[in-house]
Amino acid sequence: MLKFCTLFSGSSGNCAFIGTDRAKLLVDAGVTAKSIEHELGLIGEDPGEVDAILITHEHIDHIRGAGVLARRYGIKIIANDRTWRAMDQEIGKTEPEQRIVIDASSGSFYVGGLEVSSFTIPHDAADPVGYTVSDRRHRVTVATDTGFLSPSLFEHFKGSDAVLIEANHDLDMLENGPYPRYLIARIRGNRGHLSNVSCGELASKLALGGTRAIILGHLSKENNLPEVAYETVRRTMEESGVVIVDHTDVIPPDFFAPGSVTSEQAGGQYPAEAGLVVAPRYGHSKVILI
């Protein structure tokens, strides 16, 4: 069974957990090691059992605690070559065997039985990527900091049971907020961040194709609100024919039971259903068990 949730998500720091009984991964470690240790404990996980940290890109809100965690627990840090070169000084000293360099063009690799693959995302960093993690039965995909919805990006998300995608900003709040014009242009550009509206379009396509759980992440503190992001994406998904299913603290395994019929497979006869979660900035999200 795959366990998936965000521990932190937003411009102040990002970290997500994906794990099984055999392997445990973090995607990014953009807050202090102490904060990550605390949130892992709250979801019943031991930081000493984390096998690797997958780094998406070198911005500080994605790597702040990675070096400390690696030194404290002997955790491997995995990133591509250009990202390693961009973040090396910030990570600090680690053992050679902890520094894993991957090549996005060489296919997937394995961590304790989990298959991991990376893919390029459009963002203003050295070589930013998203990750798909699979236990060969189910797939989870994580990609925030995405400037626009390219067809290739959608293909990497497609077929995943659960995804973490970016709902960074509300367009009206961004345009009428405190940011200078150059920063607004950067955020709205093709290497910036995804708006709530664009996120809703992506979420709708994914849910209609069979994705069952969608986490909205990397919300801007200045240009978004959790309730605004949720309502915008929910409305877009429901207008597309997706039924939003509410859960409490956990989205359970039976929600992902085999044999579920997607709207596309049934020719629109049955509604697609999806759980929709907004990732908190300063704590863990609902836990998804697949």
C-alpha positions as CSV (number, residue, x, y, z in Angstrom):
1,M,0.0,0.0,0.0
2,L,1.3,3.5,-0.9
3,K,1.0,6.2,1.6
4,F,1.1,9.8,0.3
5,C,0.6,13.3,1.7
6,T,2.3,16.7,1.8
7,L,4.1,17.7,5.0
8,F,4.5,21.3,3.9
9,S,3.5,23.1,0.7
10,G,3.9,26.7,-0.4
11,S,6.4,29.5,-1.0
12,S,7.7,29.1,2.5
13,G,8.7,25.5,2.1
14,N,7.7,22.2,0.4
15,C,8.0,18.6,1.4
16,A,5.9,15.5,0.5
17,F,6.0,11.9,1.8
18,I,5.5,8.8,-0.4
19,G,6.1,5.4,1.1
20,T,5.4,1.8,1.7
21,D,6.5,-0.7,4.4
22,R,9.6,-1.3,2.3
23,A,10.7,2.1,1.1
24,K,10.1,5.7,2.2
25,L,10.7,8.8,0.2
26,L,10.5,12.6,0.6
27,V,10.0,14.8,-2.4
28,D,11.9,18.0,-1.5
29,A,12.8,19.1,2.0
30,G,12.3,22.9,1.9
31,V,11.7,23.6,5.6
32,T,14.0,22.9,8.6
33,A,14.9,19.3,9.4
34,K,13.2,19.8,12.8
35,S,9.9,20.7,11.2
36,I,10.0,17.8,8.8
37,E,10.8,15.4,11.7
38,H,7.8,16.7,13.6
39,E,5.3,16.3,10.7
40,L,6.6,12.8,9.9
41,G,5.9,11.9,13.5
42,L,2.4,13.2,13.3
43,I,1.7,10.8,10.3
44,G,3.3,7.9,12.1
45,E,6.6,7.9,10.2
46,D,10.2,7.8,11.5
47,P,12.6,10.1,9.8
48,G,15.4,7.6,10.4
49,E,13.6,5.2,8.1
50,V,13.5,7.6,5.1
51,D,15.6,6.2,2.3
52,A,15.9,9.1,0.0
53,I,15.0,12.7,-0.7
54,L,14.0,13.4,-4.3
55,I,14.8,17.1,-5.2
56,T,12.7,18.8,-7.9
57,H,14.9,21.9,-8.2
58,E,17.3,24.0,-6.3
59,H,15.2,26.9,-4.9
60,I,15.5,27.2,-1.2
61,D,11.9,26.4,-0.4
62,H,12.6,22.9,-1.8
63,I,16.0,22.2,-0.3
64,R,16.4,24.0,3.0
65,G,16.4,21.0,5.2
66,A,17.8,18.4,2.8
67,G,21.5,18.6,3.9
68,V,20.7,18.4,7.6
69,L,18.4,15.4,7.2
70,A,21.0,13.6,5.0
71,R,23.8,14.1,7.6
72,R,21.6,13.3,10.6
73,Y,20.1,10.0,9.2
74,G,22.3,8.9,6.4
75,I,19.6,9.7,3.8
76,K,20.4,9.7,0.1
77,I,19.7,12.9,-1.9
78,I,18.7,12.3,-5.5
79,A,18.7,15.0,-8.2
80,N,19.9,15.6,-11.7
81,D,23.3,16.9,-12.5
82,R,22.4,20.6,-13.2
83,T,20.3,20.7,-10.0
84,W,23.2,19.3,-8.0
85,R,25.5,21.9,-9.3
86,A,23.0,24.7,-8.5
87,M,22.3,23.5,-5.0
88,D,25.6,21.9,-3.9
89,Q,26.8,24.7,-1.7
90,E,23.5,25.0,0.1
91,I,23.3,21.2,0.7
92,G,26.7,21.2,2.3
93,K,28.9,18.2,3.1
94,T,27.5,14.8,2.6
95,E,29.1,11.4,2.0
96,P,29.7,10.4,-1.7
97,E,27.3,7.5,-1.4
98,Q,24.5,9.9,-0.4
99,R,24.9,12.0,-3.5
100,I,22.8,10.3,-6.2
101,V,22.9,11.9,-9.7
102,I,20.2,10.9,-12.1
103,D,19.8,11.4,-15.8
104,A,16.2,12.3,-16.8
105,S,16.8,10.7,-20.2
106,S,17.9,7.3,-18.8
107,G,14.4,6.2,-17.7
108,S,13.4,5.0,-14.2
109,F,15.3,3.9,-11.2
110,Y,14.4,2.0,-8.0
111,V,14.5,2.8,-4.3
112,G,13.6,-0.2,-2.1
113,G,11.1,-1.6,-4.6
114,L,9.6,1.7,-5.6
115,E,10.0,2.7,-9.2
116,V,10.8,6.4,-9.6
117,S,10.9,8.4,-12.8
118,S,11.5,12.1,-13.4
119,F,10.3,14.4,-16.1
120,T,11.0,18.0,-17.1
121,I,8.7,20.8,-15.9
122,P,8.6,24.4,-17.1
123,H,10.0,26.6,-14.3
124,D,12.8,29.1,-13.9
125,A,15.4,26.8,-12.3
126,A,18.5,25.0,-13.5
127,D,16.8,21.8,-14.6
128,P,13.5,21.4,-12.7
129,V,11.6,18.1,-12.7
130,G,8.5,16.3,-11.3
131,Y,8.5,12.8,-10.1
132,T,6.3,9.7,-10.6
133,V,6.5,7.0,-8.0
134,S,5.0,3.5,-8.4
135,D,4.8,0.3,-6.5
136,R,3.9,-1.4,-9.8
137,R,0.2,-1.4,-8.8
138,H,-0.4,2.3,-8.2
139,R,1.2,5.5,-9.2
140,V,1.6,8.9,-7.5
141,T,2.9,12.0,-9.4
142,V,4.3,15.2,-7.9
143,A,4.9,18.3,-9.8
144,T,4.5,21.9,-8.5
145,D,6.2,25.1,-9.8
146,T,4.8,24.5,-13.3
147,G,4.6,27.5,-15.6
148,F,2.0,26.2,-18.0
149,L,0.1,23.1,-19.1
150,S,2.0,21.5,-21.9
151,P,0.7,18.3,-23.6
152,S,3.9,16.4,-22.4
153,L,3.3,17.5,-18.8
154,F,-0.2,16.1,-18.9
155,E,1.0,12.8,-20.3
156,H,3.3,12.4,-17.3
157,F,0.4,13.0,-14.9
158,K,-2.0,10.8,-16.9
159,G,-2.7,7.4,-15.4
160,S,-1.7,8.3,-11.8
161,D,-4.0,7.3,-9.0
162,A,-3.1,10.4,-7.0
163,V,-1.3,13.7,-7.9
164,L,0.1,16.8,-6.3
165,I,-0.3,19.7,-8.6
166,E,0.1,23.4,-8.3
167,A,-2.6,25.9,-7.6
168,N,-0.3,28.8,-6.9
169,H,-2.4,32.0,-7.4
170,D,-5.7,33.5,-8.0
171,L,-5.5,35.7,-11.1
172,D,-7.4,38.7,-9.6
173,M,-5.5,38.6,-6.4
174,L,-2.2,38.5,-8.3
175,E,-3.1,41.4,-10.6
176,N,-4.4,43.6,-7.8
177,G,-2.0,42.6,-5.0
178,P,1.3,44.1,-3.8
179,Y,3.7,42.5,-6.3
180,P,5.5,44.8,-8.8
181,R,4.7,44.3,-12.5
182,Y,8.0,42.4,-13.3
183,L,7.2,39.8,-10.6
184,I,3.6,39.4,-11.8
185,A,4.9,38.8,-15.3
186,R,7.4,36.2,-14.0
187,I,4.7,34.4,-12.1
188,R,2.3,34.4,-15.0
189,G,5.0,33.5,-17.5
190,N,5.6,30.1,-19.1
191,R,8.4,29.4,-16.5
192,G,6.5,30.7,-13.5
193,H,3.6,29.2,-11.6
194,L,0.2,27.7,-12.4
195,S,-3.0,29.6,-11.6
196,N,-6.1,28.2,-9.9
197,V,-7.9,28.3,-13.2
198,S,-5.2,26.4,-15.1
199,C,-5.0,23.9,-12.2
200,G,-8.7,23.3,-12.4
201,E,-8.4,22.5,-16.1
202,L,-5.6,20.0,-15.4
203,A,-7.5,18.5,-12.5
204,S,-10.6,18.0,-14.5
205,K,-8.8,16.2,-17.3
206,L,-7.0,13.9,-14.9
207,A,-10.1,13.0,-12.9
208,L,-12.0,12.2,-16.1
209,G,-9.2,9.9,-17.0
210,G,-9.2,8.0,-13.8
211,T,-7.1,10.0,-11.2
212,R,-8.9,9.5,-7.9
213,A,-7.1,11.9,-5.5
214,I,-5.8,15.4,-6.3
215,I,-3.8,17.6,-3.9
216,L,-3.6,21.3,-4.6
217,G,-0.2,22.6,-3.5
218,H,2.2,25.4,-3.5
219,L,-0.4,28.1,-2.8
220,S,1.0,31.6,-2.7
221,K,0.7,33.3,0.7
222,E,0.1,36.7,-0.9
223,N,-1.9,35.8,-3.9
224,N,-4.2,32.9,-2.9
225,L,-6.3,31.5,-0.2
226,P,-7.1,27.8,0.4
227,E,-10.8,28.4,0.1
228,V,-10.4,30.3,-3.1
229,A,-8.2,27.6,-4.7
230,Y,-10.5,24.8,-3.6
231,E,-13.6,26.6,-4.9
232,T,-12.1,27.5,-8.2
233,V,-10.8,24.0,-8.9
234,R,-14.0,22.3,-7.5
235,R,-16.2,24.4,-9.7
236,T,-14.2,23.7,-12.8
237,M,-14.1,20.0,-12.1
238,E,-17.9,19.8,-11.4
239,E,-18.7,21.7,-14.6
240,S,-16.6,19.0,-16.4
241,G,-18.8,16.3,-14.9
242,V,-16.5,15.2,-12.0
243,V,-18.1,14.4,-8.7
244,I,-16.1,15.6,-5.7
245,V,-16.1,13.1,-2.8
246,D,-15.3,14.5,0.6
247,H,-13.2,12.5,3.1
248,T,-12.1,13.1,6.6
249,D,-8.4,12.9,7.6
250,V,-7.7,9.9,5.3
251,I,-8.6,9.0,1.8
252,P,-8.9,5.2,2.2
253,P,-7.7,2.4,0.0
254,D,-11.2,1.3,-1.0
255,F,-11.6,4.6,-2.8
256,F,-8.9,3.3,-5.2
257,A,-10.3,-0.2,-5.6
258,P,-9.7,-1.9,-8.9
259,G,-12.5,-2.1,-11.3
260,S,-13.6,1.5,-10.9
261,V,-15.1,2.8,-14.1
262,T,-13.9,6.2,-15.3
263,S,-16.1,8.6,-17.2
264,E,-14.0,8.2,-20.4
265,Q,-14.1,4.4,-20.3
266,A,-17.9,4.4,-19.9
267,G,-18.4,6.9,-22.6
268,G,-19.7,9.4,-20.1
269,Q,-22.4,7.1,-18.7
270,Y,-21.0,7.1,-15.2
271,P,-19.6,10.2,-13.4
272,A,-15.9,10.3,-12.5
273,E,-15.3,10.7,-8.8
274,A,-12.3,12.3,-7.2
275,G,-11.1,13.4,-3.7
276,L,-9.9,17.0,-3.7
277,V,-7.4,18.2,-1.0
278,V,-5.8,21.6,-0.4
279,A,-2.3,21.1,1.0
280,P,-1.7,23.3,4.2
281,R,1.3,25.5,4.1
282,Y,2.5,24.7,7.6
283,G,1.4,21.1,8.3
284,H,0.5,17.8,6.7
285,S,-2.4,17.3,4.4
286,K,-4.9,14.5,4.5
287,V,-3.2,11.2,4.2
288,I,-3.9,9.2,1.0
289,L,-3.7,5.4,1.2
290,I,-3.7,3.6,-2.1
